[in-house]
């Protein structure tokens, strides 16, 4: 397994955990940066607020797919491959 060797871990599950932790941090930082825009404070808030809400919804949806669905599929593919 190339990803297991590249990350210097012993198993596929360890590789999934390492990648998940790194990936989760970036997504949560983006969500945290967009939160003040959803509060609607300041000038032009009526324009930016719906966009910020849509971005947070999209990023949260992609986080669910990235951190739950992809690792499960990767694990199943690796399990059947060996």
CORHUGI-V27691 format. One record per pair of residues at least 6 apart in sequence whose C-alpha atoms are under 7 Angstrom apart, sorted by the first residue. I is the first residue (numbers start at 1). J is the second residue. Records with the same first field share a line. If there is no record, write none. Layout:
I->J  J
//
This chain:
4->10  11  12  15
7->15
9->15
12->75
16->71
20->67
27->63
31->56
34->52  56
37->48  49  52
38->49  52  53
40->46  49
//
